[in-house]
Amino acid sequence: MRVAVVGGTGRMGAALAWQLSKKNEVIIGSRDPARAEVAAARLEGVRGLGNLDAVKAAETVVVTLPFDALGSASDLRDAAKGMLVVSAVNPIVLRGGLLVYGKETGSAAEDLALALPGSRVVTGFNNIPVRMLQGELKGRLDVLVAAESKKSYEEAARLMRTVAGLNPLYAGPLSEAGTVERITPLVLNLARLNGTGALAPRFVSRAEVGPGA
Ligand SMILES: NC(=O)c1ccc[n+]([C@@H]2O[C@H](COP(=O)([O-])OP(=O)(O)OC[C@H]3O[C@@H](n4cnc5c(N)ncnc54)[C@H](OP(=O)(O)O)[C@@H]3O)[C@@H](O)[C@H]2O)c1
C-alpha cells in the first residue's frame, strides 16, 4: 500500500513510518516539507512531503497529529475523500497527577471523521507506546480498530498485519472509538503507578489461559 503519515515527523509518526515502510511505500507528511524530507531521509525508501501532498500521493492515510492539532486536518478533506484514514490520536490531559481522557463526549477519531467527510476514519495504534514500535516487536500486540464498516476494518487490518507482531482486533463501529482511546491514559497510568515500564494492552483468549479447552 502507499501510505501517508500525517504528522509523520513526530515520535509516533516516525516510528510507524519505519514499521510500515518495511512492506509498504510510505510518505512522511509535515506542515513543513523540508522537515518531512529530513525525517524521511533517516528511513530507507521513505519520501517526505507537505501533509497535503503526502495525502495526494497516497492510497491510505495514518494520522499521528496531537489532538489539539486535529482542526488542521480539514485541509486534507478533498485529497482524503474515499480513503481509509487510520487515527492514532488520543486526547489526553494531566489532571490531579493522573493522565485522563481529554474529551467529555465523542472521540478524536469521530472529530477527525467530521473534519474529513467522505473519508473512512478508523482507530489504530492508539494504545501502543511509541517505544515499543521503535524496534522489532518480539511478541504479539493487539491493535484495536473501531471502524464504521467491517470492510474498512478489514482494509485497516491488512495494513496493520504488514507489521510483524501486530494483531488487529475489530472493536465495533466508530462510536466505540472513545472506548479505544480511553485505554491509552489507563495503560500510561498503570505503567507509572506500578513501575512496569511502558505497557500495551494484549487480550488473551480462554484457549491461552484456560481453564479447560
Ligand atoms: N507517543 C506515543 O507513545 C503515542 C502512542 C500512541 C498514539 N500516540 C498519538 O499520536 C499523536 C502524536 O503523538 P507524538 O508523541 O508522536 O507527538 P509529537 O512527537 O509531538 O508529533 C506530532 C507531530 O504533529 C505535528 N504537529 C504538531 N503540532 C501541530 C499543529 N498545531 N498542526 C499540525 N501539525 C502539528 C508535528 O509535525 P510537523 O511540525 O512536522 O508538522 C509533530 O511532529 C498523539 O495524538 C498521540 O496521542 C502517541
PDBQT file of the ligand as one rigid body, heavy atoms in Angstrom, charges set to zero:
ROOT
HETATM    1  N1  LIG A 301       3.944   8.959  21.617  1.00  0.00    +0.000 N 
HETATM    2  C1  LIG A 301       3.268   7.819  21.816  1.00  0.00    +0.000 C 
HETATM    3  O1  LIG A 301       3.730   6.884  22.517  1.00  0.00    +0.000 OA
HETATM    4  C2  LIG A 301       1.910   7.618  21.153  1.00  0.00    +0.000 A 
HETATM    5  C3  LIG A 301       1.336   6.337  21.136  1.00  0.00    +0.000 A 
HETATM    6  C4  LIG A 301       0.092   6.152  20.541  1.00  0.00    +0.000 A 
HETATM    7  C5  LIG A 301      -0.576   7.240  19.988  1.00  0.00    +0.000 A 
HETATM    8  N2  LIG A 301       0.002   8.472  20.034  1.00  0.00    +0.000 N 
HETATM    9  C6  LIG A 301      -0.716   9.628  19.481  1.00  0.00    +0.000 C 
HETATM   10  O2  LIG A 301      -0.025  10.097  18.349  1.00  0.00    +0.000 OA
HETATM   11  C7  LIG A 301      -0.157  11.517  18.266  1.00  0.00    +0.000 C 
HETATM   12  C8  LIG A 301       1.214  12.138  18.140  1.00  0.00    +0.000 C 
HETATM   13  O3  LIG A 301       1.987  11.844  19.283  1.00  0.00    +0.000 OA
HETATM   14  P1  LIG A 301       3.575  12.078  19.285  1.00  0.00    +0.000 P 
HETATM   15  O4  LIG A 301       4.051  11.633  20.602  1.00  0.00    +0.000 OA
HETATM   16  O5  LIG A 301       4.174  11.483  18.051  1.00  0.00    +0.000 OA
HETATM   17  O6  LIG A 301       3.636  13.682  19.187  1.00  0.00    +0.000 OA
HETATM   18  P2  LIG A 301       4.775  14.612  18.552  1.00  0.00    +0.000 P 
HETATM   19  O7  LIG A 301       6.099  13.930  18.686  1.00  0.00    +0.000 OA
HETATM   20  O8  LIG A 301       4.575  15.935  19.170  1.00  0.00    +0.000 OA
HETATM   21  O9  LIG A 301       4.442  14.682  16.981  1.00  0.00    +0.000 OA
HETATM   22  C9  LIG A 301       3.293  15.213  16.432  1.00  0.00    +0.000 C 
HETATM   23  C10 LIG A 301       3.578  15.822  15.060  1.00  0.00    +0.000 C 
HETATM   24  O10 LIG A 301       2.408  16.533  14.682  1.00  0.00    +0.000 OA
HETATM   25  C11 LIG A 301       2.768  17.751  14.019  1.00  0.00    +0.000 C 
HETATM   26  N3  LIG A 301       2.096  18.891  14.664  1.00  0.00    +0.000 N 
HETATM   27  C12 LIG A 301       2.309  19.381  15.916  1.00  0.00    +0.000 A 
HETATM   28  N4  LIG A 301       1.511  20.435  16.150  1.00  0.00    +0.000 NA
HETATM   29  C13 LIG A 301       0.775  20.612  15.042  1.00  0.00    +0.000 A 
HETATM   30  C14 LIG A 301      -0.235  21.565  14.670  1.00  0.00    +0.000 A 
HETATM   31  N5  LIG A 301      -0.658  22.523  15.513  1.00  0.00    +0.000 N 
HETATM   32  N6  LIG A 301      -0.800  21.439  13.443  1.00  0.00    +0.000 NA
HETATM   33  C15 LIG A 301      -0.395  20.467  12.583  1.00  0.00    +0.000 A 
HETATM   34  N7  LIG A 301       0.577  19.562  12.872  1.00  0.00    +0.000 NA
HETATM   35  C16 LIG A 301       1.139  19.632  14.097  1.00  0.00    +0.000 A 
HETATM   36  C17 LIG A 301       4.267  17.914  14.132  1.00  0.00    +0.000 C 
HETATM   37  O11 LIG A 301       4.815  17.735  12.829  1.00  0.00    +0.000 OA
HETATM   38  P3  LIG A 301       5.310  18.976  11.923  1.00  0.00    +0.000 P 
HETATM   39  O12 LIG A 301       5.783  20.038  12.898  1.00  0.00    +0.000 OA
HETATM   40  O13 LIG A 301       6.447  18.391  11.146  1.00  0.00    +0.000 OA
HETATM   41  O14 LIG A 301       4.146  19.391  11.105  1.00  0.00    +0.000 OA
HETATM   42  C18 LIG A 301       4.734  16.819  15.050  1.00  0.00    +0.000 C 
HETATM   43  O15 LIG A 301       5.930  16.216  14.599  1.00  0.00    +0.000 OA
HETATM   44  C19 LIG A 301      -0.931  11.970  19.520  1.00  0.00    +0.000 C 
HETATM   45  O16 LIG A 301      -2.278  12.191  19.224  1.00  0.00    +0.000 OA
HETATM   46  C20 LIG A 301      -0.769  10.791  20.477  1.00  0.00    +0.000 C 
HETATM   47  O17 LIG A 301      -1.851  10.654  21.364  1.00  0.00    +0.000 OA
HETATM   48  C21 LIG A 301       1.244   8.692  20.581  1.00  0.00    +0.000 A 
ENDROOT
TORSDOF 0
